[in-house]
Amino acid sequence: MLKNTHLWILSYIRQRCSIYFQNAFDKNIPSSLLFSICDHFEPYWENYSHSIAYQRVKRWMDCYQPISASHKDCIGNPPKHSFFYPIEEYQKNLIEMVAEICRNGFGETEIHLHHHNDNSENLKKNLINFKNILSDEHGLLSKECDRSTIRYGFIHGDWALDNSSPDGACCGVNNEISILKETGCYADFTMPSAPSDTQTKTINSIYYAIDDPEKPKSHNTGKLSVAGKKNQPGLLCIQGPLGFNSKSRKFGIIPRIENGNLSVDMPITMDRIRIWVNSRISVSRRKNIIFVKLYTHGTQDKIMKWFFDQGALNELFNQLEAYCNTNKIRLFYVSARQMYNVVKGLENDFNANPENLLNYKLKLLS
């Protein structure tokens, strides 16, 4: 369970020490929590047939919307699921079902990609083509409020962003971060990937990755997003929580890695919620606004059974709302795009509040 922790353990220790002293000497406690689920939404998971893929997406249409509709955040918005749909699994009728969920106000769609031994030109072509399909044919994705540029959020398949796998598998493009920026990516949501060997040294952060087009894993480090500091170079990376859960131990001894994964073998507990919040992912200098970005593989059959038949998704929202109520934290259910908007809004105005920033820079096409 401690596989590849050498990649990030020193960063974790430094962060925990910093947070300990913050808690001891200042009053910058969390007052707002932005919560998002970024789904590696793969209908053809394990290469099943189109009929199985269709049934999986249909189940999301039938089951997710009533669950989401039964929950509200502090300003009355329901949870918004962020569907990161794989380029290589595109089927028009499946995307149309996802688009209906989004048009009903319960989610938004972004881009996911698995690729191997790729090259820069092919990657650029695939990203642009899929972006145009989603926007032109389905009315999905977003655009900048003051211009017509189509933008998208991104999650890399197998977590191998910017050719970060040590064996070069599952990517192949060292200048991937530059290509993402060039093709309209507004932010990457891939990390954390622990216990994978693609995990970055930078953890629990919102930061800008500066590409070195000759080398892989340029997002290993970067410059933190800072409230009141505009126009930083690089690709924005919004990470999810990464740490250890001392209340859940392998063999009763070894603390399990907490990586924000919603899966059957990681039950929803108040202890996990505390870890997510205490990871203190925030825009620097506005540490009272906490970002909690989780991930899942929502079309896997065992996860759908857990979410919908066993009530895990509803329980997640119930426990999160109870935690925020108990701790007097304002809860905001947001999409990946809205997380980005809040980050950019805080960079523009140190004193801004989340409820005024949800559509600050990017707005939906429909």
Salt bridges, closest charged atoms under 4 A:
ASP39 OD2 - HIS81 NE2 2.81
GLU42 OE2 - HIS112 NE2 3.02
GLU42 OE2 - HIS114 NE2 3.25
ASP62 OD2 - LYS58 NZ 2.91
GLU88 OE2 - HIS114 ND1 2.48
GLU96 OE1 - ARG103 NH2 3.02
GLU96 OE2 - HIS138 ND1 2.70
GLU108 OE2 - ARG337 NH2 2.95
ASP118 OD2 - HIS115 ND1 2.65
GLU144 OE1 - ARG147 NE 3.34
GLU144 OE2 - ARG151 NH1 2.77
ASP146 OD1 - ARG147 NE 3.61
GLU176 OE2 - HIS115 NE2 3.04
GLU176 OE1 - HIS156 NE2 3.21
GLU182 OE2 - LYS124 NZ 2.50
GLU258 OE1 - ARG272 NE 2.65
ASP271 OD1 - LYS247 NZ 3.74
ASP271 OD1 - ARG274 NH1 3.08
ASP301 OD2 - ARG56 NH2 2.93
ASP309 OD1 - ARG59 NH2 2.58
GLU321 OE2 - HIS71 ND1 2.88
GLU347 OE1 - LYS344 NZ 3.07
GLU355 OE1 - ARG330 NH1 3.10
